């Protein structure tokens, strides 16, 4: 579980609506097209990125590729880390 040797990356992500995904609500964060990670990869991020900004807002974050036991890989940025709002 976890990927302790995986480096941290600065990447650009965006909020998107995915209905019925089985995760926590319909608004999710994903890497933008052209980033080093596929858009299908889930990003665990601070709630305010999804709650306080319009759908489609892009952010620059510092994140790490990780996984969980019995689950797939995802990108993780700590809830207390700063992020940059690129557009609203």
Jmol script that loads the backbone (N, CA, C; Angstrom):
load data "model"
ATOM      1  N   UNK A   1       0.837  -1.176   0.000  1.00  0.00           N
ATOM      2  CA  UNK A   1       0.000   0.000   0.000  1.00  0.00           C
ATOM      3  C   UNK A   1       0.886   1.245   0.000  1.00  0.00           C
ATOM      4  N   UNK A   2       0.498   2.224  -0.759  1.00  0.00           N
ATOM      5  CA  UNK A   2       1.290   3.435  -0.867  1.00  0.00           C
ATOM      6  C   UNK A   2       2.451   3.225  -1.828  1.00  0.00           C
ATOM      7  N   UNK A   3       3.036   4.314  -2.221  1.00  0.00           N
ATOM      8  CA  UNK A   3       4.167   4.266  -3.142  1.00  0.00           C
ATOM      9  C   UNK A   3       5.208   5.248  -2.616  1.00  0.00           C
ATOM     10  N   UNK A   4       5.934   4.875  -1.548  1.00  0.00           N
ATOM     11  CA  UNK A   4       6.823   5.828  -0.880  1.00  0.00           C
ATOM     12  C   UNK A   4       7.962   6.359  -1.740  1.00  0.00           C
ATOM     13  N   UNK A   5       8.371   5.637  -2.758  1.00  0.00           N
ATOM     14  CA  UNK A   5       9.481   6.099  -3.597  1.00  0.00           C
ATOM     15  C   UNK A   5       9.032   6.938  -4.790  1.00  0.00           C
ATOM     16  N   UNK A   6       7.742   7.087  -4.966  1.00  0.00           N
ATOM     17  CA  UNK A   6       7.209   7.877  -6.079  1.00  0.00           C
ATOM     18  C   UNK A   6       7.490   9.365  -5.815  1.00  0.00           C
ATOM     19  N   UNK A   7       7.985  10.106  -6.812  1.00  0.00           N
ATOM     20  CA  UNK A   7       8.269  11.534  -6.603  1.00  0.00           C
ATOM     21  C   UNK A   7       6.981  12.367  -6.609  1.00  0.00           C
ATOM     22  N   UNK A   8       7.114  13.590  -6.170  1.00  0.00           N
ATOM     23  CA  UNK A   8       6.014  14.548  -6.256  1.00  0.00           C
ATOM     24  C   UNK A   8       6.145  15.304  -7.576  1.00  0.00           C
ATOM     25  N   UNK A   9       4.995  15.672  -8.139  1.00  0.00           N
ATOM     26  CA  UNK A   9       4.948  16.376  -9.420  1.00  0.00           C
ATOM     27  C   UNK A   9       4.118  17.644  -9.269  1.00  0.00           C
ATOM     28  N   UNK A  10       4.454  18.656 -10.037  1.00  0.00           N
ATOM     29  CA  UNK A  10       3.596  19.825 -10.185  1.00  0.00           C
ATOM     30  C   UNK A  10       2.783  19.584 -11.446  1.00  0.00           C
ATOM     31  N   UNK A  11       1.467  19.550 -11.289  1.00  0.00           N
ATOM     32  CA  UNK A  11       0.596  19.276 -12.435  1.00  0.00           C
ATOM     33  C   UNK A  11      -0.591  20.240 -12.444  1.00  0.00           C
ATOM     34  N   UNK A  12      -1.238  20.323 -13.588  1.00  0.00           N
ATOM     35  CA  UNK A  12      -2.444  21.137 -13.730  1.00  0.00           C
ATOM     36  C   UNK A  12      -3.637  20.187 -13.774  1.00  0.00           C
ATOM     37  N   UNK A  13      -4.635  20.517 -12.963  1.00  0.00           N
ATOM     38  CA  UNK A  13      -5.847  19.714 -12.869  1.00  0.00           C
ATOM     39  C   UNK A  13      -7.053  20.620 -13.077  1.00  0.00           C
ATOM     40  N   UNK A  14      -8.217  20.011 -13.283  1.00  0.00           N
ATOM     41  CA  UNK A  14      -9.448  20.769 -13.474  1.00  0.00           C
ATOM     42  C   UNK A  14     -10.597  20.057 -12.795  1.00  0.00           C
ATOM     43  N   UNK A  15     -11.635  20.826 -12.446  1.00  0.00           N
ATOM     44  CA  UNK A  15     -12.830  20.211 -11.883  1.00  0.00           C
ATOM     45  C   UNK A  15     -13.761  19.810 -13.022  1.00  0.00           C
ATOM     46  N   UNK A  16     -14.441  18.690 -12.824  1.00  0.00           N
ATOM     47  CA  UNK A  16     -15.327  18.144 -13.846  1.00  0.00           C
ATOM     48  C   UNK A  16     -16.484  17.423 -13.163  1.00  0.00           C
ATOM     49  N   UNK A  17     -17.641  17.387 -13.816  1.00  0.00           N
ATOM     50  CA  UNK A  17     -18.799  16.676 -13.270  1.00  0.00           C
ATOM     51  C   UNK A  17     -18.809  15.253 -13.841  1.00  0.00           C
ATOM     52  N   UNK A  18     -18.858  14.270 -12.940  1.00  0.00           N
ATOM     53  CA  UNK A  18     -18.966  12.858 -13.323  1.00  0.00           C
ATOM     54  C   UNK A  18     -20.112  12.273 -12.511  1.00  0.00           C
ATOM     55  N   UNK A  19     -21.243  12.114 -13.139  1.00  0.00           N
ATOM     56  CA  UNK A  19     -22.430  11.621 -12.432  1.00  0.00           C
ATOM     57  C   UNK A  19     -22.351  10.110 -12.207  1.00  0.00           C
ATOM     58  N   UNK A  20     -22.790   9.705 -11.023  1.00  0.00           N
ATOM     59  CA  UNK A  20     -22.897   8.290 -10.722  1.00  0.00           C
ATOM     60  C   UNK A  20     -21.588   7.549 -10.672  1.00  0.00           C
ATOM     61  N   UNK A  21     -20.509   8.233 -10.307  1.00  0.00           N
ATOM     62  CA  UNK A  21     -19.194   7.597 -10.314  1.00  0.00           C
ATOM     63  C   UNK A  21     -18.958   6.713  -9.105  1.00  0.00           C
ATOM     64  N   UNK A  22     -19.817   6.812  -8.085  1.00  0.00           N
ATOM     65  CA  UNK A  22     -19.636   6.011  -6.891  1.00  0.00           C
ATOM     66  C   UNK A  22     -18.673   6.623  -5.892  1.00  0.00           C
ATOM     67  N   UNK A  23     -18.063   7.762  -6.243  1.00  0.00           N
ATOM     68  CA  UNK A  23     -17.169   8.440  -5.312  1.00  0.00           C
ATOM     69  C   UNK A  23     -17.972   9.467  -4.519  1.00  0.00           C
ATOM     70  N   UNK A  24     -17.340  10.420  -3.924  1.00  0.00           N
ATOM     71  CA  UNK A  24     -17.985  11.375  -3.020  1.00  0.00           C
ATOM     72  C   UNK A  24     -18.575  12.554  -3.777  1.00  0.00           C
ATOM     73  N   UNK A  25     -19.741  12.387  -4.376  1.00  0.00           N
ATOM     74  CA  UNK A  25     -20.403  13.460  -5.095  1.00  0.00           C
ATOM     75  C   UNK A  25     -20.086  13.441  -6.582  1.00  0.00           C
ATOM     76  N   UNK A  26     -20.684  14.378  -7.308  1.00  0.00           N
ATOM     77  CA  UNK A  26     -20.556  14.433  -8.768  1.00  0.00           C
ATOM     78  C   UNK A  26     -19.382  15.279  -9.264  1.00  0.00           C
ATOM     79  N   UNK A  27     -18.831  16.161  -8.435  1.00  0.00           N
ATOM     80  CA  UNK A  27     -17.736  17.035  -8.855  1.00  0.00           C
ATOM     81  C   UNK A  27     -16.411  16.380  -8.469  1.00  0.00           C
ATOM     82  N   UNK A  28     -15.543  16.202  -9.458  1.00  0.00           N
ATOM     83  CA  UNK A  28     -14.252  15.543  -9.255  1.00  0.00           C
ATOM     84  C   UNK A  28     -13.138  16.393  -9.836  1.00  0.00           C
ATOM     85  N   UNK A  29     -11.916  16.024  -9.505  1.00  0.00           N
ATOM     86  CA  UNK A  29     -10.728  16.700 -10.024  1.00  0.00           C
ATOM     87  C   UNK A  29      -9.952  15.683 -10.845  1.00  0.00           C
ATOM     88  N   UNK A  30      -9.501  16.111 -12.035  1.00  0.00           N
ATOM     89  CA  UNK A  30      -8.729  15.222 -12.903  1.00  0.00           C
ATOM     90  C   UNK A  30      -7.602  16.010 -13.550  1.00  0.00           C
ATOM     91  N   UNK A  31      -6.548  15.317 -13.997  1.00  0.00           N
ATOM     92  CA  UNK A  31      -5.488  15.996 -14.744  1.00  0.00           C
ATOM     93  C   UNK A  31      -6.045  16.550 -16.057  1.00  0.00           C
ATOM     94  N   UNK A  32      -5.555  17.692 -16.508  1.00  0.00           N
ATOM     95  CA  UNK A  32      -5.998  18.232 -17.791  1.00  0.00           C
ATOM     96  C   UNK A  32      -5.338  17.434 -18.918  1.00  0.00           C
ATOM     97  N   UNK A  33      -5.924  17.496 -20.098  1.00  0.00           N
ATOM     98  CA  UNK A  33      -5.360  16.829 -21.271  1.00  0.00           C
ATOM     99  C   UNK A  33      -3.949  17.343 -21.525  1.00  0.00           C
ATOM    100  N   UNK A  34      -3.039  16.433 -21.829  1.00  0.00           N
ATOM    101  CA  UNK A  34      -1.670  16.804 -22.119  1.00  0.00           C
ATOM    102  C   UNK A  34      -0.730  16.723 -20.931  1.00  0.00           C
ATOM    103  N   UNK A  35      -1.257  16.498 -19.729  1.00  0.00           N
ATOM    104  CA  UNK A  35      -0.401  16.323 -18.557  1.00  0.00           C
ATOM    105  C   UNK A  35       0.220  14.931 -18.588  1.00  0.00           C
ATOM    106  N   UNK A  36       1.168  14.666 -17.711  1.00  0.00           N
ATOM    107  CA  UNK A  36       1.875  13.378 -17.691  1.00  0.00           C
ATOM    108  C   UNK A  36       0.991  12.217 -17.226  1.00  0.00           C
ATOM    109  N   UNK A  37      -0.182  12.511 -16.668  1.00  0.00           N
ATOM    110  CA  UNK A  37      -1.097  11.478 -16.198  1.00  0.00           C
ATOM    111  C   UNK A  37      -2.385  11.519 -17.017  1.00  0.00           C
ATOM    112  N   UNK A  38      -3.049  10.369 -17.195  1.00  0.00           N
ATOM    113  CA  UNK A  38      -4.281  10.346 -17.982  1.00  0.00           C
ATOM    114  C   UNK A  38      -5.428  11.055 -17.267  1.00  0.00           C
ATOM    115  N   UNK A  39      -6.368  11.562 -18.050  1.00  0.00           N
ATOM    116  CA  UNK A  39      -7.520  12.238 -17.469  1.00  0.00           C
ATOM    117  C   UNK A  39      -8.410  11.289 -16.683  1.00  0.00           C
ATOM    118  N   UNK A  40      -8.274  10.007 -16.887  1.00  0.00           N
ATOM    119  CA  UNK A  40      -9.092   9.028 -16.164  1.00  0.00           C
ATOM    120  C   UNK A  40      -8.607   8.803 -14.730  1.00  0.00           C
ATOM    121  N   UNK A  41      -7.435   9.340 -14.380  1.00  0.00           N
ATOM    122  CA  UNK A  41      -6.868   9.138 -13.054  1.00  0.00           C
ATOM    123  C   UNK A  41      -7.532  10.074 -12.049  1.00  0.00           C
ATOM    124  N   UNK A  42      -8.067   9.516 -10.973  1.00  0.00           N
ATOM    125  CA  UNK A  42      -8.715  10.310  -9.927  1.00  0.00           C
ATOM    126  C   UNK A  42      -7.671  11.107  -9.162  1.00  0.00           C
ATOM    127  N   UNK A  43      -8.036  12.327  -8.741  1.00  0.00           N
ATOM    128  CA  UNK A  43      -7.155  13.177  -7.940  1.00  0.00           C
ATOM    129  C   UNK A  43      -7.840  13.435  -6.600  1.00  0.00           C
ATOM    130  N   UNK A  44      -7.202  13.013  -5.507  1.00  0.00           N
ATOM    131  CA  UNK A  44      -7.712  13.318  -4.166  1.00  0.00           C
ATOM    132  C   UNK A  44      -7.157  14.682  -3.791  1.00  0.00           C
ATOM    133  N   UNK A  45      -8.067  15.633  -3.542  1.00  0.00           N
ATOM    134  CA  UNK A  45      -7.675  17.033  -3.369  1.00  0.00           C
ATOM    135  C   UNK A  45      -8.546  17.690  -2.300  1.00  0.00           C
ATOM    136  N   UNK A  46      -8.197  18.913  -1.879  1.00  0.00           N
ATOM    137  CA  UNK A  46      -8.999  19.617  -0.887  1.00  0.00           C
ATOM    138  C   UNK A  46     -10.432  19.845  -1.368  1.00  0.00           C
ATOM    139  N   UNK A  47     -11.384  19.711  -0.472  1.00  0.00           N
ATOM    140  CA  UNK A  47     -12.802  19.885  -0.813  1.00  0.00           C
ATOM    141  C   UNK A  47     -13.097  21.263  -1.386  1.00  0.00           C
ATOM    142  N   UNK A  48     -12.413  22.295  -0.883  1.00  0.00           N
ATOM    143  CA  UNK A  48     -12.739  23.645  -1.356  1.00  0.00           C
ATOM    144  C   UNK A  48     -12.437  23.836  -2.837  1.00  0.00           C
ATOM    145  N   UNK A  49     -11.545  23.038  -3.401  1.00  0.00           N
ATOM    146  CA  UNK A  49     -11.300  23.138  -4.850  1.00  0.00           C
ATOM    147  C   UNK A  49     -12.566  22.774  -5.615  1.00  0.00           C
ATOM    148  N   UNK A  50     -13.319  21.824  -5.116  1.00  0.00           N
ATOM    149  CA  UNK A  50     -14.556  21.392  -5.776  1.00  0.00           C
ATOM    150  C   UNK A  50     -15.748  22.242  -5.350  1.00  0.00           C
ATOM    151  N   UNK A  51     -15.713  22.732  -4.125  1.00  0.00           N
ATOM    152  CA  UNK A  51     -16.862  23.420  -3.547  1.00  0.00           C
ATOM    153  C   UNK A  51     -16.868  24.924  -3.833  1.00  0.00           C
ATOM    154  N   UNK A  52     -15.697  25.568  -3.797  1.00  0.00           N
ATOM    155  CA  UNK A  52     -15.646  27.031  -3.814  1.00  0.00           C
ATOM    156  C   UNK A  52     -15.364  27.666  -5.173  1.00  0.00           C
ATOM    157  N   UNK A  53     -15.162  26.849  -6.205  1.00  0.00           N
ATOM    158  CA  UNK A  53     -14.824  27.381  -7.531  1.00  0.00           C
ATOM    159  C   UNK A  53     -15.767  26.793  -8.570  1.00  0.00           C
ATOM    160  N   UNK A  54     -16.017  27.523  -9.658  1.00  0.00           N
ATOM    161  CA  UNK A  54     -16.921  27.023 -10.703  1.00  0.00           C
ATOM    162  C   UNK A  54     -16.377  25.757 -11.375  1.00  0.00           C
ATOM    163  N   UNK A  55     -17.281  24.958 -11.874  1.00  0.00           N
ATOM    164  CA  UNK A  55     -16.930  23.762 -12.626  1.00  0.00           C
ATOM    165  C   UNK A  55     -16.023  24.146 -13.796  1.00  0.00           C
ATOM    166  N   UNK A  56     -14.959  23.387 -14.015  1.00  0.00           N
ATOM    167  CA  UNK A  56     -14.031  23.671 -15.096  1.00  0.00           C
ATOM    168  C   UNK A  56     -12.835  24.515 -14.679  1.00  0.00           C
ATOM    169  N   UNK A  57     -12.804  24.957 -13.413  1.00  0.00           N
ATOM    170  CA  UNK A  57     -11.666  25.740 -12.937  1.00  0.00           C
ATOM    171  C   UNK A  57     -10.401  24.878 -12.963  1.00  0.00           C
ATOM    172  N   UNK A  58      -9.305  25.474 -13.367  1.00  0.00           N
ATOM    173  CA  UNK A  58      -8.015  24.769 -13.415  1.00  0.00           C
ATOM    174  C   UNK A  58      -7.126  25.248 -12.272  1.00  0.00           C
ATOM    175  N   UNK A  59      -6.358  24.298 -11.749  1.00  0.00           N
ATOM    176  CA  UNK A  59      -5.468  24.559 -10.622  1.00  0.00           C
ATOM    177  C   UNK A  59      -4.106  23.956 -10.903  1.00  0.00           C
ATOM    178  N   UNK A  60      -3.062  24.575 -10.356  1.00  0.00           N
ATOM    179  CA  UNK A  60      -1.733  23.969 -10.359  1.00  0.00           C
ATOM    180  C   UNK A  60      -1.518  23.418  -8.955  1.00  0.00           C
ATOM    181  N   UNK A  61      -1.242  22.109  -8.878  1.00  0.00           N
ATOM    182  CA  UNK A  61      -1.083  21.458  -7.581  1.00  0.00           C
ATOM    183  C   UNK A  61       0.244  20.696  -7.527  1.00  0.00           C
ATOM    184  N   UNK A  62       0.618  20.321  -6.344  1.00  0.00           N
ATOM    185  CA  UNK A  62       1.776  19.490  -6.070  1.00  0.00           C
ATOM    186  C   UNK A  62       1.214  18.157  -5.612  1.00  0.00           C
ATOM    187  N   UNK A  63       1.436  17.081  -6.381  1.00  0.00           N
ATOM    188  CA  UNK A  63       0.776  15.812  -6.098  1.00  0.00           C
ATOM    189  C   UNK A  63       1.715  14.632  -6.287  1.00  0.00           C
ATOM    190  N   UNK A  64       1.301  13.511  -5.726  1.00  0.00           N
ATOM    191  CA  UNK A  64       2.071  12.276  -5.784  1.00  0.00           C
ATOM    192  C   UNK A  64       1.166  11.143  -6.242  1.00  0.00           C
ATOM    193  N   UNK A  65       1.689  10.271  -7.096  1.00  0.00           N
ATOM    194  CA  UNK A  65       0.963   9.082  -7.512  1.00  0.00           C
ATOM    195  C   UNK A  65       1.037   8.071  -6.373  1.00  0.00           C
ATOM    196  N   UNK A  66      -0.098   7.525  -5.985  1.00  0.00           N
ATOM    197  CA  UNK A  66      -0.139   6.557  -4.901  1.00  0.00           C
ATOM    198  C   UNK A  66      -1.220   5.528  -5.204  1.00  0.00           C
ATOM    199  N   UNK A  67      -1.403   4.596  -4.298  1.00  0.00           N
ATOM    200  CA  UNK A  67      -2.458   3.590  -4.450  1.00  0.00           C
ATOM    201  C   UNK A  67      -2.960   3.210  -3.067  1.00  0.00           C
ATOM    202  N   UNK A  68      -3.993   2.402  -3.054  1.00  0.00           N
ATOM    203  CA  UNK A  68      -4.521   1.913  -1.787  1.00  0.00           C
ATOM    204  C   UNK A  68      -4.711   0.413  -1.902  1.00  0.00           C
ATOM    205  N   UNK A  69      -4.636  -0.250  -0.791  1.00  0.00           N
ATOM    206  CA  UNK A  69      -4.771  -1.699  -0.779  1.00  0.00           C
ATOM    207  C   UNK A  69      -6.122  -2.098  -1.366  1.00  0.00           C
ATOM    208  N   UNK A  70      -6.104  -2.987  -2.349  1.00  0.00           N
ATOM    209  CA  UNK A  70      -7.338  -3.441  -2.973  1.00  0.00           C
ATOM    210  C   UNK A  70      -7.935  -2.462  -3.960  1.00  0.00           C
ATOM    211  N   UNK A  71      -7.236  -1.370  -4.256  1.00  0.00           N
ATOM    212  CA  UNK A  71      -7.757  -0.366  -5.181  1.00  0.00           C
ATOM    213  C   UNK A  71      -6.714   0.042  -6.187  1.00  0.00           C
ATOM    214  N   UNK A  72      -7.097   0.953  -7.036  1.00  0.00           N
ATOM    215  CA  UNK A  72      -6.185   1.394  -8.085  1.00  0.00           C
ATOM    216  C   UNK A  72      -5.364   2.599  -7.683  1.00  0.00           C
ATOM    217  N   UNK A  73      -4.600   3.095  -8.633  1.00  0.00           N
ATOM    218  CA  UNK A  73      -3.762   4.267  -8.401  1.00  0.00           C
ATOM    219  C   UNK A  73      -4.586   5.549  -8.497  1.00  0.00           C
ATOM    220  N   UNK A  74      -4.094   6.590  -7.829  1.00  0.00           N
ATOM    221  CA  UNK A  74      -4.697   7.912  -7.889  1.00  0.00           C
ATOM    222  C   UNK A  74      -3.631   8.926  -7.535  1.00  0.00           C
ATOM    223  N   UNK A  75      -3.902  10.183  -7.834  1.00  0.00           N
ATOM    224  CA  UNK A  75      -3.004  11.270  -7.447  1.00  0.00           C
ATOM    225  C   UNK A  75      -3.501  11.858  -6.131  1.00  0.00           C
ATOM    226  N   UNK A  76      -2.573  12.214  -5.276  1.00  0.00           N
ATOM    227  CA  UNK A  76      -2.929  12.756  -3.962  1.00  0.00           C
ATOM    228  C   UNK A  76      -2.177  14.051  -3.704  1.00  0.00           C
ATOM    229  N   UNK A  77      -2.918  15.074  -3.301  1.00  0.00           N
ATOM    230  CA  UNK A  77      -2.313  16.296  -2.797  1.00  0.00           C
ATOM    231  C   UNK A  77      -2.885  16.526  -1.410  1.00  0.00           C
ATOM    232  N   UNK A  78      -2.054  16.891  -0.461  1.00  0.00           N
ATOM    233  CA  UNK A  78      -2.501  17.059   0.921  1.00  0.00           C
ATOM    234  C   UNK A  78      -3.450  18.241   1.029  1.00  0.00           C
ATOM    235  N   UNK A  79      -4.465  18.104   1.885  1.00  0.00           N
ATOM    236  CA  UNK A  79      -5.484  19.149   2.008  1.00  0.00           C
ATOM    237  C   UNK A  79      -4.926  20.479   2.506  1.00  0.00           C
ATOM    238  N   UNK A  80      -3.781  20.464   3.182  1.00  0.00           N
ATOM    239  CA  UNK A  80      -3.236  21.722   3.701  1.00  0.00           C
ATOM    240  C   UNK A  80      -2.205  22.368   2.768  1.00  0.00           C
ATOM    241  N   UNK A  81      -1.847  21.695   1.670  1.00  0.00           N
ATOM    242  CA  UNK A  81      -0.864  22.256   0.760  1.00  0.00           C
ATOM    243  C   UNK A  81      -1.483  23.363  -0.083  1.00  0.00           C
ATOM    244  N   UNK A  82      -0.729  24.397  -0.375  1.00  0.00           N
ATOM    245  CA  UNK A  82      -1.268  25.464  -1.233  1.00  0.00           C
ATOM    246  C   UNK A  82      -1.420  24.983  -2.672  1.00  0.00           C
ATOM    247  N   UNK A  83      -2.335  25.620  -3.377  1.00  0.00           N
ATOM    248  CA  UNK A  83      -2.519  25.370  -4.805  1.00  0.00           C
ATOM    249  C   UNK A  83      -2.779  26.704  -5.474  1.00  0.00           C
ATOM    250  N   UNK A  84      -2.526  26.758  -6.761  1.00  0.00           N
ATOM    251  CA  UNK A  84      -2.704  27.992  -7.522  1.00  0.00           C
ATOM    252  C   UNK A  84      -3.929  27.872  -8.401  1.00  0.00           C
ATOM    253  N   UNK A  85      -4.827  28.841  -8.314  1.00  0.00           N
ATOM    254  CA  UNK A  85      -5.997  28.885  -9.189  1.00  0.00           C
ATOM    255  C   UNK A  85      -5.563  29.536 -10.490  1.00  0.00           C
ATOM    256  N   UNK A  86      -5.701  28.819 -11.600  1.00  0.00           N
ATOM    257  CA  UNK A  86      -5.254  29.328 -12.896  1.00  0.00           C
ATOM    258  C   UNK A  86      -6.346  30.081 -13.634  1.00  0.00           C
ATOM    259  N   UNK A  87      -7.573  29.624 -13.505  1.00  0.00           N
ATOM    260  CA  UNK A  87      -8.698  30.327 -14.132  1.00  0.00           C
ATOM    261  C   UNK A  87      -9.987  29.886 -13.462  1.00  0.00           C
ATOM    262  N   UNK A  88     -11.013  30.740 -13.574  1.00  0.00           N
ATOM    263  CA  UNK A  88     -12.322  30.401 -13.011  1.00  0.00           C
ATOM    264  C   UNK A  88     -13.355  30.518 -14.096  1.00  0.00           C
TER     265      UNK A  88
END
end "model"
wireframe off; spacefill off
backbone 0.3
color backbone group
